[in-house]
Structure formats: C-alpha cells, structure tokens
C-alpha cells in the first residue's frame, strides 16, 4: 500500500533531525565553554530547549499521521451488520 502524506513525513523527519542536531550542539557548547557562569550557559540551554521542541514537533506530526492511518483502518472489521431482532 502506498503511504500517504509523503511531504508531511519529510517535514517530520527534518524536524527530528534538526532537533537532534540542536540538542547535540547545545550539549557540546555547554560542555566546551571554559567558564561555568550561569549567564554564559543560558544560550546553550535555549538551544537545547529549542531542539527538544523541534524534535517533539516532528514526533507530533508522525503521531498524527499514525492516528489518521489507524482511524482509517478501524472500520474495516465492523462493516458487517449484526441482526438486531429476531423475527418470530
């Protein structure tokens, strides 16, 4: 079966990749800074938080696509009719 929403799947993958790179870059920057003053670490914390949100957005898109697929597949077992009443 052909998968639907190809462009949306690409956008989700790009967000997950971008989020992962931002998280890794933020952690790397945090660990490589020579001083550990709180104000010097705030930009790296912001990059890490932005990476988490970008990754989560990509996962949200994937979740919504999966929900749509499962919703489309659900009515298939329920297509037959059950008898409601027996005639005497």
C-alpha positions as CSV (number, residue, x, y, z in Angstrom):
1,X,0.0,0.0,0.0
2,X,1.3,3.4,-0.9
3,X,1.9,5.7,2.1
4,X,0.0,8.9,2.3
5,X,1.4,12.3,3.2
6,X,4.9,11.9,1.8
7,X,5.7,15.6,2.1
8,X,4.5,15.7,5.7
9,X,6.6,12.7,6.5
10,X,9.7,14.5,5.1
11,X,8.9,17.6,7.2
12,X,8.6,15.4,10.3
13,X,11.9,13.7,9.6
14,X,13.6,17.1,9.0
15,X,12.3,18.4,12.3
16,X,13.5,15.3,14.2
17,X,17.0,15.6,12.5
18,X,17.1,19.4,13.2
19,X,16.0,18.8,16.8
20,X,18.7,16.2,17.4
21,X,21.4,18.4,15.9
22,X,20.3,21.3,18.1
23,X,20.3,19.2,21.2
24,X,23.8,17.8,20.4
25,X,25.1,21.3,19.6
26,X,23.7,22.7,22.8
27,X,25.2,20.0,24.9
28,X,28.5,20.2,23.1
29,X,28.6,24.0,23.5
30,X,27.6,23.7,27.2
31,X,30.5,21.2,27.8
32,X,33.1,23.1,25.8
33,X,32.6,26.5,27.4
34,X,35.6,27.2,29.7
35,X,33.5,29.2,32.3
36,X,30.5,27.8,34.0
37,X,28.8,31.0,34.9
38,X,25.0,30.8,34.8
39,X,24.5,33.6,32.4
40,X,27.1,32.2,30.0
41,X,25.2,28.9,29.9
42,X,21.7,30.3,29.1
43,X,22.2,30.5,25.3
44,X,23.1,26.8,25.2
45,X,20.2,25.9,27.4
46,X,17.9,27.8,25.0
47,X,19.4,25.9,22.1
48,X,18.7,22.6,23.9
49,X,15.1,23.6,24.7
50,X,14.6,24.7,21.0
51,X,16.0,21.3,19.9
52,X,13.6,19.4,22.2
53,X,10.7,21.4,20.8
54,X,11.7,20.8,17.2
55,X,12.2,17.1,17.9
56,X,8.8,16.9,19.7
57,X,7.1,18.7,16.8
58,X,8.5,16.1,14.3
59,X,7.2,13.3,16.6
60,X,3.8,15.0,16.9
61,X,3.5,15.1,13.1
62,X,4.3,11.4,12.9
63,X,1.8,10.7,15.7
64,X,-1.0,12.5,13.9
65,X,-0.2,10.6,10.6
66,X,-0.3,7.3,12.6
67,X,-3.6,8.2,14.2
68,X,-5.1,9.0,10.8
69,X,-3.9,5.7,9.4
70,X,-5.3,3.7,12.4
71,X,-8.6,5.6,12.2
72,X,-8.9,4.7,8.6
73,X,-8.2,1.0,9.3
74,X,-10.6,0.7,12.3
75,X,-14.0,0.5,10.5
76,X,-12.9,-2.5,8.3
77,X,-13.8,-5.2,10.9
78,X,-17.2,-3.5,11.6
79,X,-18.6,-3.5,8.1
80,X,-20.9,-6.4,8.6
81,X,-24.3,-5.9,10.2
82,X,-25.4,-7.8,13.2
83,X,-29.0,-8.9,13.4
84,X,-30.9,-6.5,15.7
85,X,-34.0,-8.5,16.4
86,X,-35.2,-12.0,15.5
87,X,-38.5,-12.3,13.7
88,X,-40.9,-14.8,15.3
